[in-house]
Amino acid sequence: MPEQTPREPLTAKEKKAKRLRDLWQLDIPLVIAIALCTTFTAIEVRRAGEGVGRAWAYSIQWPLIGIICCWIWYRYRTEGNVTQGFTSKWKTNLRKLEIEAHEADRLSVQEQPKFDEADPELQEWRDYVDDLHRREPPGGPDNQKT
């Protein structure tokens, strides 16, 4: 598994470009999403107060969507990616499982029983099979025609 190299520090120009990109790609969309979620929550709470039963579900749904938006924003700001923290954990766990499976395979090969060639019952069985193949070859008798 390749090791991640530490990133070099950003120059002042790169920091300014990153801040501007984050503003347009992360911060402004978050503000819009939170404003919409707040507005829709207020509308649905008002509708629920008027007796629309389904509106209670929406009045819970919109704050949850806002929380998810905040979580996604946070992950992008800290990790640069929503799934990077998860994938690194999964890759680590997968590597551990591969190592355990390899060890289990290695141990199972070592622990297989060795057949004693001097075993009289085994030799009798081999003689029986050889005799059976001589008398009745696999696939049927040689000279039999239908």
N, C-alpha and C positions, 0 to 999 in steps of 0.2 A: 504494500500500500504506500503510495507516494506521500512523503512528508510535506506539509504545507510550509512554505518559506515565509518568514516574516516580511511584511510589506515595508517598503521604504517610505520615509516620511514625505508627505506631500509638500510641494512648493507653495508659495503664497498664491501664485496664479492658479494652481490646481485646486487649492482650498476654496478660492473665490468661485471658480467654476462649479465645484461640487456643491457649495452653498446655494448657488443660483439654481442648479439642477434640482437639488432637494426641495427648494422653495416651490418650483413649478410642478415637480413630480410627486412630492409627498405632502408638503405643508398646506398648500392651497387646496388640493383635493380633500385633505382631512378636514379642513375648516368647512368646506362645502358639505361633506358627508355628515359632519356633526350638526351643522345648521339644519339640513334636511331631516335628519333623524329626530332632532328636537322639535321641529315643526310638526312632523307627522305624529310624534308621540302626543303632543298637545292636542292635535286634531282628534286622534283616536280616544284620548281620555275624555274629551268633551263629548264625543259620540257615545262612548260607553256610559257616561253620565246621563245621556238622553234616553238610554234604554236599549241601545243596539248591543246585543250580547256578544256578537262576533268581534266587536271593537276591543273588548278586553284582551283578546289574544294579540291583536295588533299593537295595543298599548304596551304590551310586554315585548313584542317582537322588535319594534323600532329601537328601544334602548339597547337591546342585545346586539343589533346590527351596528349601532354606534360604538359599543365596546369592542366588537370585532374589528371595526375600522381603526380604532386606537391601537389595538394589539398589532395589526398589520403594519401600521405606521411605525410603531416602536421597533418591531423586528427589522424593518428595512433600515431604520436609522442606526440600529446597533449592529446588526449582522450583515446588512447589505443585501439580504435575501430572506424571504420568509421561512424557507425550509433548510437553510444551511445548518442551523443548530441541530435540527432533527436528523438530517442526513449524516452528519458526522457521528452522532450517537449510534445510528443504525449501522453505519459502516464498522464502527468499533465492535458492536455486538455481533455482527456478521463474521468479522475476523475471528472473534473468540470462538464462535460456533464452528468455523472451519478448522481451527486448531484442535478443538475438542474432538471433532469427527475424525480428523487425521490421526490423532492419538488413539482413538477407539479402534480405528481400522488397523493400526500398527499393532495394538495389543491383541486384537482378535486373531491376526495372522500368527503371532507368536504363541498364542494359547491353543491353537488347533492341535488335537490329539495326533500323535504319530502312530501309524499302524505298524504293529510288529509283524515283520515279514515271516517270522517263525511261528505265527499263529496257526495251529493245525486246522481250526475250523475255517479260517479264511482260505487256506490252501485247498481244503475240501470243496468249498464253494467255487473257487476258480476252476478246479478240475471238473466239477459238475457242469459249469457253464461251457467249458471247452468241449466236453462230451456232447452236450445238448446241441451246440453249434455244428458239430461234426455229423450228428444223426439228422438234425433238422436245421439246415442252414437258414439264416434270416432271409425272409422274402419267399420262403417256400422251397420245396424240393427242386433240385436242378433239372431232372428229367421228366417231370410231370407236365403233360400237355392237356389243355382243356378242349 
